Amino acid sequence: MNEIVKGSIDLIRQLNYGLVYASLEEHKELSRTDLSRLTGLSPASITKITRELLDGGLVVPCGESSVGRGRRQILLRINERRFQFLSMRLGRGYVDMALFDLAGRSLARHRHQFSDGERGDLLPSLIQAIEAFLPKRALRLACIALCLPGQVERHSGMVRHFPYYDLRNWPLGPTLEQAFSVPVLVSGDVRTWIQAEREWGAAKNCADAVLVFVHNDIGVGMVVNGQLMESESAMLGDLSHLQLEPYGQRCYCGGFGCACTLVTNQALEAQYRELRERMAGTESDLPESVTIRELCELALAGNNLCQDILHQAAGRLARVLANLICLLNPGKLLLGGEITRADRLLFPMLHQALASQLPADYLVRLQIESTHFYEDPTKPTSVQVHKALRDGSLLLELLRGGSGES
């Protein structure tokens, strides 16, 4: 019983600190009286919390209030330059890294391409890449946030499966915490993407939204009635292995005709090469192979072959999404990936394909848009840090001196 009470008290303390920080983040400058009014906490609690935040350098005085009668009150604001955090996306053969301050301003960024040798021993190679990127002086690293296209246990930082490298039960979070002596936040990339779109992007004012990320797999993030749908194992939202063609191509999962063999970047590029060979006589001016971006550019330029590939992809993607839309009836369908470079062609095709499979009522309120953050893969990852500051968990780590300095 005592453990339950202690746990409840610790959680309340954490949430109260996060509530004060979130209020300062939203309103920029507030007095202690303002904080008490906005948070509902007592003046004594506000005094204690702000004193600790001031002592820890997370909050600084920034002037005095000049509104109302009586004694002027000191205004407080977040010390945005006190700490920095590292935001990363670990992809297939590379890692994107960016250093941010607490305001979310980018201070430095870099993409590291792993060599064949580095891929064979990925975790030490990743640590070396981070060490080479981080500045040697004037760095107060608050935490590391990282996302990747795999199955992640969020609270432990263990990666249950990273398909591209075929890594299983990979101790990514614990190893990075030990190497850099800071908290490490690890998450699946689609989860961070839908959170970022909900916080800052296209789904900000939408209570029900579905994000579809088409790359080397097909990931889906969902917000229902303002709440992110998620699971501990982060397996929720992977549509790569829904079967579209029972007698189709063999998938690495062991099945046949999975969506990832038909709609992903590699699949569309392979379809282009195959069709190009069949039409060699009539399409001889086209390159023998293209990237997905080049395919989209050719389609926008009016190439019939590339437009046909996009049209077929839209129909298959609609088959993947129709049941999901019927179940959730979202207000927005957000698409991410290089394929959205041809959005003015793809989106009408997708809407038409969905209209042939769904009742009209489901399409009345449905808006199809591109995601905001695809070109900056480190920005969505940073949403984890802002969330951990606002819920107080990272805030208390920093006040306890849990941050490291390089």
Disulfide bonds with the S-S distance in Angstrom:
none
